[in-house]
């Protein structure tokens, strides 16, 4: 399920426009980096990719993703 979500994330033209970067994937979690000004929009797209991918649609139970936002001390210019 997570692999299919990551593929959907990679294919998202909107996320590419938001200048996102996939930093880490551990078990059922993915960690992304996006500019602070785009964090809410990226969070919604991430949730959609996690909950509504091809594998998730085949399951009889709904998948629920709970995106969270954390800030770091790096500047957005890097």
ABEGO torsion letter per residue (X at the ends): XAAAAAAAAAABAAAAAAGBBBABBBEABBBBBBBAAAAAAAAAAAAAAAABBAAAAABABBBBBBBBBBBBABBAAX
